[in-house]
Structure formats: C-alpha cells, structure tokens
Amino acid sequence: MHEEIITKYNSLKDKSLSIDITRGKPDASQLDLSNDLLSMNVSPINDEGIDLRNYGEPHGIRPARELGSKLLNAPFENIITGEQSSLLLSYQTVLANYIFGEPAPWKDIKKPKFICPIPGFDRHFRMFNDFGIEVLTVSLNEEGLNLIELQEVLDSNDDILGIISVPRHSNPSGEVFSDENISKLFDIGKAYSDNFLFLFDHAYLIHDFLPTKKQTPTWMLAESMDVCDQTIVVTSFSKVTFGGGGISFMAASGKNLELIKRMRTSMIICPDKINQQRHVEFFKDDEVIKSHMLKHANLIKPKFEIAYKALESIPDEYGNFSRPTGGYFITYTTTKSIALEVINLCSSAGVLITPAGSTFPKGIDPNNNVIRIAPTFVNEEDLEIAMDVFVTAIQIAHLDLTV
Ligand SMILES: Cc1ncc(COP(=O)(O)O)c(C=O)c1O
C-alpha cells in the first residue's frame, strides 16, 4: 500500500500541475453575479439632493448607512459606511487609538497587547505587528472563544487593549460563536477594563452556504450587555459583490465613534459615494440580498462538498477537519506535527496551499499541525485534483514515506 501511495504522488507530480488554493477568494462565476454593477447608471444627484460626484458625506450617504444599519442591526447614528475594505476600518480603529486613544494613546503604553483567537486571519496579526502591539492568543472551540483561556490570559497580563474576533464562520476554522459565548466575552472583558475593546470582524456575516446556528446580531448583544461604547463591528461587501470593490460598514458608539470619525477625517475627505449609490440600488431590499447570497451559496457549497469527500477518505487517526456552514475555509488539523511537510509536498506537486503557520502570529504554528484549505477560487475539476494531491501528501507525511 505504501508503494501505491508513492506511485500515486509521483504520477500526480508528473502532471506539472499549477493549482492555487491559498486564498479565500470568490471565483469568476461568483463575481459574475454582480456584473450589473459594472454598467449601472446612477443619477449624479441622489434623492436627498446630494451630488454624489463631489466631496461630502464623510460617513457615507444616508441610504448606504441605512443599509449598514439593517445589516449590522445597529441604529443609523452608529453607522459609518466606508470604502471598499473592512480591514481598513479595523486598521483605522487601531490607528485612531494608537494616536489619540483615551485615557491614554496606545503608543504611550509600554507593552500594549491585543488578543487574537487562533487559528486566525494573518492580516489581523500583521496589523498589530505593524503597531508593535503584542498579540496574545486564545484558542477556539465549538462555542466560539475558549473562555477559560481568555480569563487566564487576562488574569496574567496587564495592558491588554482588547480582542479581535470573527464571530461568524471564523477564518479559518469556521466557528460560529454562540450568543452565550459572546455575552460571556463581554462580561469578562468589561470586568478587566472599561476601556477593553471588543472588535468584531464580521467578514462572513451573510455568507452561510448551509443552515447555520442561530446568532443574535452582535450589536444587539452589545446593547443588551450595555457595552456598546466598548464595541466595534465591521463588515463589507468584498465577498458579496467584488473583492475590494464593494463597500464597508462599521457600527460604533460613544468615544469610539468620535475617535474613528476624527481619524478618518484626517485620512479621507469622503468615500466613493457613486459606488455606495450603485450598491444601494443593486440591493433594493433585504430579499434581493438574500437571493444574491443564496446564489453565492449554491456556487460555493459543491466545492466544499468536493473537499469534504476527499478529506473523509483520510483515516481518522491522521487528523480531523472543520465542516463550516459558511465562510471560505476548511481547517485540517494533522495528528502528527507535519503541516509544513504536507504543504511542501503539495507545492512540489504544483498545488499551492496557504503557507504553514500563516494562521498564527509571526507565522509560527507551535504544533506544526494546522492547514488552511481555501476551496472557492478554483474550478471544481482543479479542486478535485488539488484535493487528491492533498490527501496523498497527508498519507506520505503521516506514514513518513520517502518520495
Ligand atoms: C476575517 C477577514 N476579515 C477581513 C477580510 C478582508 O475584508 P475586506 O476586503 O472587507 O477588507 C477577510 C478576507 O479575506 C477576512 O477573512
């Protein structure tokens, strides 16, 4: 049987494959769903008499903020509708606090720290790294954050400024946080400090492809726990319409909202109101968004099924994998410390997988066993081949075979 695996790997290698499943990107058929935006004419003056072509409306045009208000279930006054990137809004949040934060700007804190769940999103780690803010980690479980670890981290560290998390279809392991988990997070964080920031990156807010656990909107939970002044929620249409060509939304309140408006005023005179208007007209009502996202789901789901089928063929003792109900990633966790080896074997056979360690701060996976698979960007045929390579690479690495 070992001979068979080696022969299979070498025959796959001989195919000179070039398949990239590194990044969670929509494929062309998903992007096509929004093609009407490309040729959409919008009236230069909107219903409120705002000239969309000119400067003005720094926090977004009213109907785009109303759209954000509906999406995030937060009052209109608490919404900023920004440009094409929610990551930019997160970055502006950190930057604003770094320069102008109260009671002390973060730059004046000796050893500032922020909590990121692991495995997590490489750009989150990178963002804190840019500011010299140490990243502390807590693991995730089926309910969301591991609250025992969270409490331990808080008990043993001063100057923790907050936590960033992806509460729905977390990148990359797909957890959907329970209401109880988020509420307890609010309790624990608030007890630590009245300035502890809860930053929620809802990049996959409306991106279910299978029935998903019920979740109360995060802003509503924050309202019920009286922590709105410590809470920021961001999302975007990057994986709804066009990657980097959608619009972004933020809900914030109190001093946070003022701080971010101040920061944004220094950086941006106003967002692209024409693109905002196009999106408002494209998504006339909730039903249009729902049916649009269902079309995405119908394109994405078969790819996840292809990946699951391949992963199911791997003996359980070799590792386990996440089965998300939405989002863009599957996480495979190997039993042995072989993630780097598996990824190198795939790469030698022409299949690119997210570099080992990239879902951990500083790119170091302490157990060398977490692999992120992004099945959406390639076509189904290529995905099947890529998964075949992946399964073979797992077998080789687990059995320690020489190829
Ligand atoms: C968790 C998470 N946040 C943010 C982003 C980027 O979103 P945006 O394009 O709105 O900046 C991604 C995209 O990969 C993501 O996975």
The ligand as a Gaussian input file, in Angstrom:
#p B3LYP/6-31G(d) Opt

LIG

0 1
 C      -11.614000      37.712000       8.616000
 C      -11.458000      38.614000       7.449000
 N      -11.537000      39.938000       7.634000
 C      -11.391000      40.809000       6.624000
 C      -11.148000      40.345000       5.342000
 C      -10.973000      41.355000       4.266000
 O      -12.157000      42.073000       4.086000
 P      -12.188000      43.418000       3.256000
 O      -11.991000      43.078000       1.832000
 O      -13.529000      43.982000       3.557000
 O      -11.079000      44.303000       3.784000
 C      -11.071000      38.980000       5.088000
 C      -10.785000      38.497000       3.743000
 O      -10.108000      37.535000       3.493000
 C      -11.207000      38.087000       6.177000
 O      -11.121000      36.770000       6.015000

